[in-house]
């Protein structure tokens, strides 16, 4: 009996050892497989990252080369196209120095002079405008806000043609003024996104709409501009009021489009969804 039990226990021990060995072997084998797969995955990911970095570097180099070419060719494209023109820059709202710098850069070498920069005070102070009015009619602005539309139309016309009303109202009409009040040969308009409600919004809209109608009535170029980063876009607003527009004045192409528009090209130019084309047609670019 003793020998039988001994042999049974021995056999069981052997079987347990074999089972443990098999399990350990499988576990070790699986660990090896996982380790090998992980190494392959890491190697593949490193290769993918390296390839993506090389593509990015090549694209960046190509873009920088194109930018250098655009900047180098820009003076030849716009040289003398606005010879003798006096350009006004009108902000509808708070001035934006970045966009002002882009407009100045666009005019370099064109023969034009940025002779005045103005920022319209919004919402308008109707009481102050009425007090400064040179006519009995506009002396009623505070009591009759609807007069802001014809008032704005007169101001828009006088930015191009000059006039007494503009001179008398300038100190209360504009929050910022640098340079002259005109007369301007052409006007660049920058509408600044803002949130107004109620009477403030209504009066601002009346004044802006009147000024745009006055500018357009002179048949002198009036061009609305914005940078690529402007949100919300103002291009549709410009178009609805009959202005040509440029949606990327921060880029070399946008600055060229602005020069062509100030020279008489009409349309919506730029790279945004509301643009008709990047630049005016070759018949204008070559003129």
Backbone as CSV, one residue per row, in Angstrom:
resi,resn,N_x,N_y,N_z,CA_x,CA_y,CA_z,C_x,C_y,C_z
1,UNK,0.828,-1.186,0.000,0.000,0.000,0.000,0.867,1.241,0.000
2,UNK,1.953,1.181,0.860,2.845,2.318,0.963,3.491,2.627,-0.372
3,UNK,3.951,1.586,-1.064,4.621,1.795,-2.349,3.661,2.389,-3.388
4,UNK,2.420,1.906,-3.336,1.428,2.404,-4.295,1.182,3.894,-4.081
5,UNK,0.977,4.259,-2.797,0.746,5.672,-2.495,1.951,6.524,-2.900
6,UNK,3.129,6.011,-2.642,4.356,6.742,-2.975,4.425,6.996,-4.473
7,UNK,4.155,5.927,-5.221,4.202,6.071,-6.673,3.102,6.995,-7.189
8,UNK,1.927,6.944,-6.558,0.823,7.829,-6.976,1.169,9.276,-6.738
9,UNK,1.727,9.554,-5.525,2.125,10.942,-5.212,3.216,11.400,-6.152
10,UNK,4.170,10.515,-6.421,5.259,10.864,-7.340,4.726,11.189,-8.723
11,UNK,3.778,10.325,-9.181,3.192,10.553,-10.495,2.432,11.881,-10.559
12,UNK,1.689,12.157,-9.484,0.931,13.419,-9.428,1.886,14.617,-9.459
13,UNK,2.983,14.485,-8.715,3.963,15.575,-8.687,4.556,15.822,-10.061
14,UNK,4.826,14.697,-10.739,5.374,14.833,-12.089,4.373,15.519,-13.013
15,UNK,3.104,15.083,-12.928,2.066,15.680,-13.770,1.898,17.173,-13.474
16,UNK,1.906,17.538,-12.179,1.798,18.968,-11.797,2.977,19.742,-12.352
17,UNK,4.162,19.167,-12.246,5.362,19.842,-12.752,5.279,20.055,-14.250
18,UNK,4.779,18.990,-14.931,4.624,19.130,-16.374,3.625,20.242,-16.728
19,UNK,2.500,20.284,-15.986,1.480,21.314,-16.247,2.037,22.711,-16.010
20,UNK,2.751,22.847,-14.863,3.346,24.164,-14.555,4.348,24.546,-15.626
21,UNK,5.141,23.547,-16.068,6.132,23.827,-17.109,5.486,24.289,-18.395
22,UNK,4.386,23.576,-18.748,3.687,23.973,-19.965,3.143,25.409,-19.862
23,UNK,2.507,25.695,-18.706,1.953,27.041,-18.510,3.033,28.111,-18.545
24,UNK,4.134,27.866,-17.863,5.240,28.821,-17.869,5.805,29.007,-19.269
25,UNK,5.883,27.902,-20.007,6.399,27.983,-21.372,5.511,28.830,-22.256
26,UNK,4.193,28.601,-22.119,3.241,29.396,-22.912,3.332,30.863,-22.552
27,UNK,3.390,31.154,-21.224,3.468,32.544,-20.768,4.722,33.218,-21.280
28,UNK,5.841,32.506,-21.169,7.103,33.081,-21.644,7.052,33.300,-23.137
29,UNK,6.465,32.287,-23.834,6.347,32.421,-25.290,5.490,33.604,-25.667
30,UNK,4.326,33.792,-24.994,3.453,34.934,-25.271,4.149,36.244,-24.994
31,UNK,4.888,36.305,-23.883,5.616,37.533,-23.555,6.611,37.866,-24.649
32,UNK,7.238,36.822,-25.171,8.177,37.062,-26.264,7.490,37.596,-27.492
33,UNK,6.309,37.020,-27.779,5.561,37.482,-28.941,5.119,38.920,-28.773
34,UNK,4.594,39.263,-27.575,4.156,40.637,-27.303,5.324,41.597,-27.411
35,UNK,6.447,41.220,-26.827,7.618,42.085,-26.872,8.063,42.324,-28.311
36,UNK,8.049,41.276,-29.126,8.457,41.405,-30.521,7.490,42.297,-31.305
37,UNK,6.171,42.100,-31.081,5.169,42.915,-31.777,5.275,44.373,-31.369
38,UNK,5.531,44.590,-30.058,5.653,45.961,-29.562,6.854,46.660,-30.201
39,UNK,7.945,45.951,-30.311,9.137,46.538,-30.931,8.875,46.892,-32.395
40,UNK,8.174,45.991,-33.107,7.853,46.258,-34.509,6.944,47.477,-34.648
41,UNK,5.938,47.575,-33.742,5.015,48.711,-33.767,5.748,50.018,-33.503
42,UNK,6.617,50.010,-32.497,7.381,51.220,-32.186,8.262,51.635,-33.357
43,UNK,8.891,50.671,-33.979,9.748,50.962,-35.127,8.935,51.552,-36.278
44,UNK,7.734,50.968,-36.517,6.877,51.466,-37.589,6.408,52.887,-37.305
45,UNK,6.030,53.155,-36.039,5.590,54.500,-35.667,6.719,55.514,-35.814
46,UNK,7.920,55.125,-35.418,9.072,56.036,-35.584,9.296,56.360,-37.051
47,UNK,9.167,55.372,-37.897,9.339,55.599,-39.336,8.256,56.543,-39.867
48,UNK,7.007,56.338,-39.395,5.904,57.195,-39.842,6.120,58.642,-39.397
49,UNK,6.534,58.818,-38.140,6.784,60.177,-37.618,7.917,60.843,-38.386
50,UNK,8.971,60.078,-38.643,10.107,60.625,-39.383,9.686,61.050,-40.792
51,UNK,8.876,60.224,-41.447,8.413,60.555,-42.801,7.518,61.796,-42.788
52,UNK,6.638,61.892,-41.766,5.761,63.058,-41.661,6.565,64.329,-41.413
53,UNK,7.589,64.228,-40.571,8.438,65.391,-40.299,9.174,65.850,-41.557
54,UNK,9.635,64.895,-42.332,10.341,65.249,-43.572,9.388,65.933,-44.555
55,UNK,8.137,65.420,-44.660,7.151,66.050,-45.542,6.832,67.461,-45.068
56,UNK,6.694,67.625,-43.755,6.387,68.953,-43.200,7.519,69.927,-43.482
57,UNK,8.752,69.476,-43.301,9.900,70.341,-43.564,9.971,70.727,-45.032
58,UNK,9.667,69.778,-45.924,9.692,70.069,-47.355,8.586,71.062,-47.719
59,UNK,7.379,70.861,-47.143,6.268,71.781,-47.425,6.567,73.175,-46.888
60,UNK,7.164,73.247,-45.695,7.511,74.544,-45.102,8.541,75.263,-45.959
61,UNK,9.536,74.531,-46.422,10.558,75.129,-47.269,9.962,75.644,-48.581
62,UNK,9.039,74.861,-49.147,8.392,75.277,-50.393,7.546,76.535,-50.166
63,UNK,6.791,76.556,-49.066,5.953,77.721,-48.754,6.824,78.958,-48.546
64,UNK,7.907,78.809,-47.805,8.786,79.956,-47.551,9.405,80.469,-48.853
65,UNK,9.733,79.555,-49.753,10.277,79.966,-51.048,9.239,80.748,-51.848
66,UNK,7.989,80.279,-51.824,6.916,80.984,-52.523,6.685,82.364,-51.921
67,UNK,6.763,82.468,-50.595,6.593,83.755,-49.937,7.714,84.717,-50.307
68,UNK,8.933,84.198,-50.366,10.070,85.051,-50.753,9.900,85.549,-52.179
69,UNK,9.427,84.655,-53.052,9.195,85.054,-54.447,8.109,86.126,-54.520
70,UNK,7.006,85.902,-53.774,5.901,86.867,-53.811,6.355,88.232,-53.328
71,UNK,7.110,88.257,-52.237,7.571,89.541,-51.696,8.571,90.211,-52.631
72,UNK,9.407,89.391,-53.272,10.400,89.962,-54.182,9.756,90.522,-55.443
73,UNK,8.693,89.867,-55.913,8.051,90.309,-57.153,7.018,91.408,-56.922
74,UNK,6.551,91.554,-55.679,5.479,92.510,-55.387,5.785,93.930,-55.867
75,UNK,6.971,94.478,-55.585,7.236,95.859,-56.030,7.112,96.035,-57.538
76,UNK,7.470,95.014,-58.317,7.376,95.122,-59.771,5.924,95.067,-60.246
77,UNK,5.087,94.343,-59.491,3.686,94.185,-59.881,2.891,95.461,-59.633
78,UNK,3.183,96.141,-58.511,2.357,97.293,-58.121,3.022,98.636,-58.409
79,UNK,4.227,98.628,-58.911,4.985,99.882,-59.066,4.198,100.928,-59.847
80,UNK,3.980,102.075,-59.219,3.380,103.226,-59.881,1.912,103.106,-60.228
81,UNK,1.223,102.066,-59.774,-0.172,101.863,-60.190,-1.137,102.878,-59.591
82,UNK,-0.751,103.530,-58.505,-1.636,104.508,-57.860,-0.953,105.868,-57.773
83,UNK,-0.195,106.182,-58.772,0.632,107.383,-58.753,-0.197,108.626,-58.424
84,UNK,0.187,109.322,-57.351,-0.459,110.568,-56.972,-1.749,110.421,-56.195
85,UNK,-2.203,109.195,-55.961,-3.475,108.993,-55.256,-3.333,109.310,-53.772
86,UNK,-4.361,109.927,-53.208,-4.438,110.186,-51.771,-5.474,109.227,-51.194
87,UNK,-5.004,108.273,-50.435,-5.862,107.200,-49.930,-6.225,107.465,-48.476
88,UNK,-7.509,107.299,-48.166,-7.967,107.388,-46.784,-8.243,105.999,-46.236
89,UNK,-7.980,105.835,-44.944,-8.248,104.566,-44.257,-9.310,104.834,-43.200
90,UNK,-10.472,104.207,-43.348,-11.607,104.458,-42.465,-11.961,103.199,-41.696
91,UNK,-11.822,103.252,-40.376,-12.249,102.157,-39.508,-13.664,102.436,-39.032
92,UNK,-14.530,101.468,-39.190,-15.873,101.561,-38.627,-15.834,100.872,-37.273
93,UNK,-15.452,101.619,-36.260,-15.223,101.063,-34.933,-13.790,101.308,-34.515
94,UNK,-13.323,100.559,-33.538,-11.973,100.747,-33.003,-10.905,100.453,-34.059
95,UNK,-9.872,101.289,-34.129,-8.809,101.050,-35.123,-8.015,99.791,-34.805
96,UNK,-7.489,99.178,-35.857,-6.690,97.964,-35.735,-5.325,98.251,-36.349
97,UNK,-4.302,98.365,-35.518,-2.982,98.768,-36.005,-2.378,97.728,-36.938
98,UNK,-2.683,96.444,-36.710,-2.149,95.397,-37.575,-2.662,95.564,-39.002
99,UNK,-3.964,95.804,-39.152,-4.525,95.995,-40.487,-4.031,97.300,-41.088
100,UNK,-3.883,98.343,-40.270,-3.340,99.612,-40.772,-1.940,99.402,-41.333
101,UNK,-1.134,98.585,-40.650,0.222,98.300,-41.129,0.176,97.538,-42.448
102,UNK,-0.782,96.616,-42.585,-0.923,95.866,-43.841,-1.292,96.801,-44.996
103,UNK,-2.174,97.758,-44.731,-2.568,98.704,-45.777,-1.378,99.577,-46.169
104,UNK,-0.628,100.034,-45.193,0.571,100.836,-45.501,1.553,100.028,-46.337
105,UNK,1.718,98.750,-45.981,2.633,97.895,-46.744,2.143,97.725,-48.178
106,UNK,0.827,97.607,-48.351,0.268,97.443,-49.696,0.549,98.646,-50.573
107,UNK,0.568,99.835,-49.997,0.726,101.062,-50.788,2.180,101.402,-51.105
108,UNK,3.113,100.712,-50.470,4.529,101.008,-50.715,4.887,100.775,-52.179
109,UNK,5.475,101.763,-52.781,5.922,101.644,-54.170,4.847,101.886,-55.199
110,UNK,3.613,102.136,-54.776,2.526,102.338,-55.734,2.422,103.784,-56.200
111,UNK,3.086,104.688,-55.488,2.966,106.111,-55.799,1.834,106.781,-55.046
112,UNK,1.088,106.004,-54.225,-0.015,106.565,-53.446,0.473,106.990,-52.073
113,UNK,-0.321,107.848,-51.447,-0.008,108.335,-50.112,-1.184,108.014,-49.201
114,UNK,-0.911,107.367,-48.060,-1.954,107.166,-47.059,-2.073,108.483,-46.293
115,UNK,-2.977,109.312,-46.742,-2.986,110.692,-46.254,-3.919,110.934,-45.074
116,UNK,-4.699,109.939,-44.674,-5.546,110.117,-43.506,-6.067,108.799,-42.980
117,UNK,-6.056,108.639,-41.653,-6.613,107.457,-41.001,-7.647,107.918,-39.985
118,UNK,-8.860,107.388,-40.099,-9.980,107.814,-39.265,-10.657,106.598,-38.657
119,UNK,-11.141,106.729,-37.426,-11.913,105.668,-36.774,-13.248,106.256,-36.344
120,UNK,-14.326,105.731,-36.906,-15.662,106.225,-36.612,-16.065,105.844,-35.184
121,UNK,-16.572,106.808,-34.450,-17.030,106.547,-33.082,-18.358,105.798,-33.141
122,UNK,-18.390,104.623,-32.498,-19.605,103.803,-32.518,-19.958,103.338,-31.114
123,UNK,-21.225,103.481,-30.711,-22.329,104.110,-31.447,-22.142,105.623,-31.518
124,UNK,-22.773,106.279,-32.487,-22.592,107.719,-32.618,-23.233,108.481,-31.463
125,UNK,-22.593,109.579,-31.108,-23.130,110.477,-30.078,-24.040,111.484,-30.789
126,UNK,-25.317,111.172,-30.887,-26.226,111.996,-31.676,-26.370,113.410,-31.112
127,UNK,-26.309,113.557,-29.798,-26.424,114.885,-29.199,-25.229,115.749,-29.594
128,UNK,-24.026,115.181,-29.522,-22.832,115.939,-29.890,-22.813,116.244,-31.383
129,UNK,-23.258,115.299,-32.200,-23.317,115.538,-33.646,-24.304,116.659,-33.965
130,UNK,-25.428,116.672,-33.274,-26.422,117.726,-33.493,-25.865,119.091,-33.098
131,UNK,-25.141,119.148,-31.990,-24.573,120.419,-31.533,-23.530,120.956,-32.514
132,UNK,-22.795,120.029,-33.171,-21.728,120.462,-34.079,-22.216,120.712,-35.497
133,UNK,-23.477,120.428,-35.761,-24.009,120.525,-37.124,-23.970,121.958,-37.641
134,UNK,-23.715,122.072,-38.929,-23.657,123.393,-39.566,-24.979,123.746,-40.234
135,UNK,-25.966,122.859,-40.148,-27.262,123.140,-40.754,-28.361,122.851,-39.736
136,UNK,-29.482,123.525,-39.900,-30.615,123.333,-39.007,-31.135,121.903,-39.093
137,UNK,-31.074,121.334,-40.294,-31.581,119.978,-40.487,-30.873,118.985,-39.585
138,UNK,-29.549,118.964,-39.621,-28.816,117.990,-38.829,-28.710,118.389,-37.366
139,UNK,-29.163,119.587,-37.048,-29.276,119.972,-35.649,-30.373,119.210,-34.935
140,UNK,-31.173,118.442,-35.688,-32.256,117.640,-35.128,-31.873,116.158,-34.983
141,UNK,-30.595,115.844,-35.154,-30.171,114.439,-35.123,-30.543,113.726,-33.825
142,UNK,-30.453,114.435,-32.709,-30.718,113.776,-31.432,-32.186,113.405,-31.286
143,UNK,-33.068,114.233,-31.853,-34.496,113.950,-31.768,-34.989,113.063,-32.909
144,UNK,-34.254,113.053,-34.029,-34.688,112.296,-35.208,-33.543,111.409,-35.700
145,UNK,-33.353,110.244,-35.082,-32.231,109.369,-35.449,-32.231,108.939,-36.912
146,UNK,-33.390,108.911,-37.560,-33.431,108.514,-38.972,-32.610,109.443,-39.859
147,UNK,-32.322,110.649,-39.360,-31.488,111.591,-40.115,-30.040,111.112,-40.222
148,UNK,-29.670,110.111,-39.414,-28.292,109.607,-39.467,-27.948,109.031,-40.838
149,UNK,-28.932,108.483,-41.545,-28.649,107.922,-42.868,-28.283,109.007,-43.875
150,UNK,-29.089,110.050,-44.077,-28.658,111.106,-44.997,-27.441,111.868,-44.484
151,UNK,-27.338,112.006,-43.163,-26.146,112.645,-42.588,-24.900,111.838,-42.965
152,UNK,-24.955,110.519,-42.776,-23.825,109.662,-43.121,-23.497,109.723,-44.604
153,UNK,-24.552,109.833,-45.436,-24.321,109.927,-46.876,-23.550,111.194,-47.227
154,UNK,-23.889,112.292,-46.574,-23.162,113.542,-46.802,-21.711,113.423,-46.349
155,UNK,-21.499,112.782,-45.209,-20.133,112.597,-44.701,-19.335,111.728,-45.669
156,UNK,-19.925,110.639,-46.164,-19.229,109.768,-47.106,-18.829,110.498,-48.369
157,UNK,-19.729,111.300,-48.898,-19.424,112.089,-50.102,-18.277,113.062,-49.835
158,UNK,-18.308,113.701,-48.670,-17.311,114.721,-48.378,-15.930,114.142,-48.062
159,UNK,-15.861,112.838,-47.729,-14.549,112.204,-47.602,-13.821,112.206,-48.945
160,UNK,-14.597,112.150,-50.028,-14.016,112.166,-51.371,-13.960,113.583,-51.946
161,UNK,-15.004,114.343,-51.712,-15.116,115.651,-52.364,-14.746,116.819,-51.465
162,UNK,-14.651,116.563,-50.155,-14.416,117.654,-49.220,-15.723,118.352,-48.879
163,UNK,-15.738,119.098,-47.756,-16.964,119.815,-47.404,-16.952,120.328,-45.983
164,UNK,-17.802,121.289,-45.740,-17.864,121.965,-44.453,-18.411,121.070,-43.358
165,UNK,-19.448,120.271,-43.666,-20.056,119.409,-42.652,-19.036,118.456,-42.057
166,UNK,-18.233,117.831,-42.887,-17.209,116.891,-42.411,-16.226,117.591,-41.480
167,UNK,-15.803,118.782,-41.854,-14.830,119.500,-41.026,-15.416,119.873,-39.669
168,UNK,-16.669,120.293,-39.658,-17.271,120.729,-38.394,-17.594,119.551,-37.467
169,UNK,-17.863,118.387,-38.035,-18.269,117.227,-37.240,-17.104,116.317,-36.850
170,UNK,-15.942,116.516,-37.433,-14.842,115.554,-37.295,-14.495,115.237,-35.844
171,UNK,-14.452,116.250,-34.984,-13.997,116.023,-33.609,-14.942,115.137,-32.808
172,UNK,-16.239,115.130,-33.156,-17.194,114.283,-32.418,-17.589,113.046,-33.205
173,UNK,-17.337,113.057,-34.502,-17.698,111.926,-35.356,-16.674,110.804,-35.268
174,UNK,-15.392,111.158,-35.133,-14.312,110.168,-35.133,-13.659,110.079,-33.758
175,UNK,-13.393,108.847,-33.328,-12.703,108.634,-32.044,-11.205,108.780,-32.191
176,UNK,-10.701,108.513,-33.390,-9.269,108.604,-33.678,-9.088,109.247,-35.039
177,UNK,-8.100,110.106,-35.130,-7.822,110.763,-36.404,-6.327,111.001,-36.535
178,UNK,-5.764,110.544,-37.643,-4.348,110.780,-37.938,-4.232,111.229,-39.380
179,UNK,-3.577,112.347,-39.607,-3.481,112.883,-40.964,-4.690,113.736,-41.294
180,UNK,-4.981,113.864,-42.575,-6.036,114.755,-43.025,-7.400,114.108,-43.098
181,UNK,-8.406,114.955,-43.372,-9.790,114.500,-43.539,-10.144,114.279,-45.004
182,UNK,-9.206,114.442,-45.864,-9.480,114.380,-47.289,-9.348,115.774,-47.882
183,UNK,-9.820,115.944,-49.103,-10.456,114.935,-49.965,-9.506,113.790,-50.343
184,UNK,-10.060,112.579,-50.402,-9.303,111.394,-50.760,-9.640,110.957,-52.179
185,UNK,-8.660,110.340,-52.842,-8.902,109.756,-54.163,-9.652,108.439,-54.052
186,UNK,-9.414,107.723,-52.959,-10.028,106.416,-52.711,-10.006,106.169,-51.218
187,UNK,-10.879,105.277,-50.761,-10.979,104.998,-49.328,-10.948,103.489,-49.086
188,UNK,-10.131,103.076,-48.130,-10.099,101.699,-47.654,-10.943,101.644,-46.382
189,UNK,-11.914,100.743,-46.359,-12.843,100.636,-45.233,-12.550,99.358,-44.452
190,UNK,-12.485,99.477,-43.127,-12.303,98.314,-42.259,-13.440,98.309,-41.246
191,UNK,-14.355,97.367,-41.392,-15.456,97.259,-40.429,-15.032,96.301,-39.322
192,UNK,-15.032,96.806,-38.112,-14.547,96.030,-36.974,-15.708,95.268,-36.348
193,UNK,-15.617,93.925,-36.216,-16.697,93.168,-35.579,-16.942,93.667,-34.157
194,UNK,-18.211,93.874,-33.815,-18.565,94.328,-32.479,-19.977,93.904,-32.168
195,UNK,-20.342,93.981,-30.897,-21.667,93.586,-30.448,-22.389,94.822,-29.922
196,UNK,-23.423,95.243,-30.644,-24.264,96.350,-30.208,-25.714,95.890,-30.264
197,UNK,-26.541,96.468,-29.423,-27.950,96.093,-29.408,-28.816,97.344,-29.334
198,UNK,-30.096,97.153,-29.594,-31.070,98.213,-29.410,-30.799,99.456,-30.224
199,UNK,-30.989,100.612,-29.593,-30.837,101.891,-30.271,-29.404,102.123,-30.729
200,UNK,-28.434,101.661,-29.924,-27.031,101.824,-30.296,-26.745,101.122,-31.618
201,UNK,-27.240,99.898,-31.782,-27.036,99.152,-33.022,-27.755,99.822,-34.181
202,UNK,-28.993,100.257,-33.949,-29.783,100.877,-35.023,-29.125,102.165,-35.512
203,UNK,-28.683,103.002,-34.597,-28.050,104.270,-34.989,-26.721,104.038,-35.701
204,UNK,-25.964,103.036,-35.232,-24.680,102.724,-35.884,-24.922,102.234,-37.301
205,UNK,-25.905,101.383,-37.487,-26.222,100.868,-38.827,-26.664,101.991,-39.762
206,UNK,-27.478,102.903,-39.252,-27.932,104.022,-40.082,-26.740,104.852,-40.563
207,UNK,-25.841,105.148,-39.636,-24.690,105.983,-39.983,-23.759,105.269,-40.956
208,UNK,-23.456,104.002,-40.684,-22.562,103.248,-41.566,-23.152,103.103,-42.970
209,UNK,-24.414,102.741,-43.042,-25.048,102.560,-44.353,-25.051,103.864,-45.142
210,UNK,-25.336,104.974,-44.464,-25.318,106.260,-45.140,-23.940,106.603,-45.670
211,UNK,-22.894,106.350,-44.866,-21.528,106.674,-45.297,-21.108,105.822,-46.493
212,UNK,-21.462,104.537,-46.477,-21.095,103.684,-47.609,-21.817,104.137,-48.879
213,UNK,-23.092,104.534,-48.744,-23.837,105.026,-49.908,-23.215,106.319,-50.435
214,UNK,-22.772,107.176,-49.522,-22.129,108.413,-49.950,-20.826,108.165,-50.679
215,UNK,-20.019,107.238,-50.160,-18.761,106.895,-50.830,-19.025,106.339,-52.225
216,UNK,-19.956,105.402,-52.319,-20.245,104.792,-53.614,-20.818,105.796,-54.599
217,UNK,-21.560,106.776,-54.096,-22.169,107.767,-54.981,-21.163,108.644,-55.700
218,UNK,-19.954,108.728,-55.190,-18.928,109.543,-55.844,-18.254,108.803,-56.994
219,UNK,-18.453,107.483,-57.071,-17.828,106.618,-58.080,-16.306,106.521,-57.917
220,UNK,-15.793,106.959,-56.798,-14.375,106.755,-56.497,-14.218,105.399,-55.822
221,UNK,-13.056,104.762,-55.957,-12.882,103.427,-55.382,-13.059,103.419,-53.866
222,UNK,-13.850,102.488,-53.381,-14.024,102.230,-51.950,-13.892,100.727,-51.765
223,UNK,-12.940,100.308,-50.971,-12.612,98.882,-50.851,-12.658,98.467,-49.387
224,UNK,-13.476,97.453,-49.088,-13.524,96.907,-47.742,-12.489,95.808,-47.580
225,UNK,-11.767,95.841,-46.468,-10.716,94.841,-46.262,-10.842,94.208,-44.875
226,UNK,-10.240,93.032,-44.751,-10.098,92.355,-43.474,-8.898,91.426,-43.563
227,UNK,-8.453,90.925,-42.417,-7.391,89.925,-42.408,-8.016,88.543,-42.421
228,UNK,-7.190,87.530,-42.652,-7.689,86.152,-42.648,-8.318,85.782,-41.311
229,UNK,-7.828,86.403,-40.226,-8.284,86.025,-38.890,-9.567,86.731,-38.465
230,UNK,-10.110,87.634,-39.264,-11.305,88.385,-38.872,-12.505,87.455,-38.714
231,UNK,-13.115,87.496,-37.530,-14.303,86.699,-37.240,-15.306,87.561,-36.486
232,UNK,-16.557,87.610,-36.925,-17.037,87.024,-38.175,-16.581,87.827,-39.383
233,UNK,-16.558,87.179,-40.547,-16.135,87.841,-41.773,-17.082,88.992,-42.106
234,UNK,-16.513,90.070,-42.653,-17.295,91.250,-43.036,-17.482,91.346,-44.550
235,UNK,-17.035,90.358,-45.297,-17.047,90.436,-46.759,-18.459,90.568,-47.316
236,UNK,-19.393,89.800,-46.793,-20.771,89.888,-47.284,-21.332,91.280,-47.016
237,UNK,-21.002,91.847,-45.860,-21.459,93.204,-45.538,-20.929,94.198,-46.568
238,UNK,-19.657,94.104,-46.905,-19.081,95.003,-47.917,-19.792,94.819,-49.258
239,UNK,-19.971,93.568,-49.632,-20.571,93.275,-50.945,-21.992,93.822,-51.029
240,UNK,-22.766,93.666,-49.968,-24.148,94.146,-49.969,-24.232,95.661,-50.138
241,UNK,-23.165,96.355,-49.801,-23.158,97.814,-49.924,-22.379,98.299,-51.136
242,UNK,-22.062,97.362,-52.022,-21.472,97.715,-53.304,-19.988,97.970,-53.295
243,UNK,-19.291,97.616,-52.209,-17.849,97.831,-52.142,-17.107,96.616,-52.704
244,UNK,-15.987,96.847,-53.368,-15.065,95.747,-53.639,-14.449,95.344,-52.313
245,UNK,-13.897,94.138,-52.242,-13.400,93.668,-50.950,-12.172,92.777,-51.111
246,UNK,-11.401,92.701,-50.036,-10.217,91.836,-49.951,-10.270,91.160,-48.584
247,UNK,-10.242,89.825,-48.559,-10.408,89.120,-47.281,-9.099,88.671,-46.646
248,UNK,-7.957,88.950,-47.292,-6.672,88.494,-46.744,-5.595,89.567,-46.927
249,UNK,-5.888,90.779,-46.452,-4.972,91.893,-46.660,-3.672,91.707,-45.893
250,UNK,-3.609,90.726,-45.010,-2.371,90.422,-44.290,-1.389,89.620,-45.145
251,UNK,-1.838,89.124,-46.307,-0.973,88.356,-47.200,-0.537,89.207,-48.390
252,UNK,0.551,88.804,-49.022,1.057,89.552,-50.175,0.022,89.591,-51.289
253,UNK,-0.639,88.465,-51.551,-1.654,88.429,-52.602,-2.801,89.377,-52.288
254,UNK,-3.194,89.439,-51.014,-4.264,90.339,-50.618,-3.877,91.797,-50.769
255,UNK,-2.627,92.104,-50.491,-2.164,93.481,-50.646,-2.125,93.877,-52.120
256,UNK,-1.741,92.938,-52.973,-1.778,93.210,-54.415,-3.211,93.424,-54.875
257,UNK,-4.134,92.593,-54.382,-5.542,92.742,-54.750,-6.076,94.093,-54.302
258,UNK,-5.656,94.564,-53.132,-6.088,95.877,-52.657,-5.623,96.978,-53.595
259,UNK,-4.380,96.897,-54.044,-3.863,97.912,-54.968,-4.680,97.924,-56.256
260,UNK,-4.955,96.742,-56.817,-5.743,96.669,-58.048,-7.154,97.218,-57.837
261,UNK,-7.756,96.905,-56.666,-9.099,97.399,-56.378,-9.106,98.916,-56.225
262,UNK,-8.070,99.468,-55.605,-7.980,100.922,-55.479,-7.739,101.582,-56.840
263,UNK,-7.190,100.802,-57.768,-6.980,101.316,-59.120,-8.228,101.160,-59.990
264,UNK,-9.272,100.522,-59.446,-10.526,100.431,-60.192,-11.084,99.046,-60.396
265,UNK,-10.339,97.989,-60.057,-10.866,96.628,-60.216,-12.037,96.419,-59.261
266,UNK,-13.069,95.736,-59.722,-14.248,95.511,-58.899,-14.462,94.022,-58.668
267,UNK,-14.833,93.673,-57.438,-15.080,92.277,-57.105,-14.680,91.974,-55.684
268,UNK,-14.839,90.707,-55.302,-14.423,90.222,-53.984,-13.205,89.335,-54.177
269,UNK,-12.077,89.756,-53.624,-10.812,89.072,-53.867,-10.267,88.455,-52.576
270,UNK,-9.526,87.356,-52.750,-8.912,86.721,-51.596,-9.005,85.211,-51.658
271,UNK,-8.818,84.586,-50.490,-8.768,83.122,-50.419,-9.898,82.534,-49.583
272,UNK,-10.781,83.363,-49.061,-11.879,82.873,-48.227,-13.060,82.382,-49.038
273,UNK,-14.070,81.833,-48.357,-15.222,81.243,-49.051,-16.088,82.262,-49.780
274,UNK,-15.990,83.537,-49.421,-16.824,84.556,-50.066,-16.090,85.309,-51.174
275,UNK,-14.873,84.891,-51.476,-14.097,85.568,-52.514,-14.448,85.017,-53.885
276,UNK,-14.492,85.913,-54.868,-14.735,85.472,-56.232,-13.483,84.952,-56.900
277,UNK,-12.333,85.542,-56.556,-11.048,85.118,-57.124,-9.939,85.620,-56.227
278,UNK,-8.755,85.032,-56.378,-7.619,85.462,-55.571,-7.200,86.882,-55.933
279,UNK,-7.167,87.161,-57.231,-6.758,88.472,-57.743,-7.666,88.852,-58.918
280,UNK,-7.657,90.117,-59.301,-8.380,90.492,-60.517,-7.811,89.765,-61.728
281,UNK,-8.553,89.784,-62.839,-8.122,89.098,-64.047,-6.852,89.685,-64.633
282,UNK,-6.171,88.943,-65.492,-4.899,89.388,-66.065,-5.010,90.666,-66.862
283,UNK,-6.204,90.955,-67.384,-6.346,92.186,-68.166,-6.170,93.415,-67.286
284,UNK,-6.517,93.292,-65.980,-6.321,94.404,-65.053,-4.924,94.368,-64.446
285,UNK,-4.463,93.154,-64.122,-3.140,93.038,-63.529,-2.059,93.529,-64.473
286,UNK,-2.289,93.389,-65.753,-1.273,93.801,-66.708,-1.420,95.243,-67.172
287,UNK,-2.462,95.925,-66.665,-2.721,97.282,-67.138,-1.768,98.300,-66.556
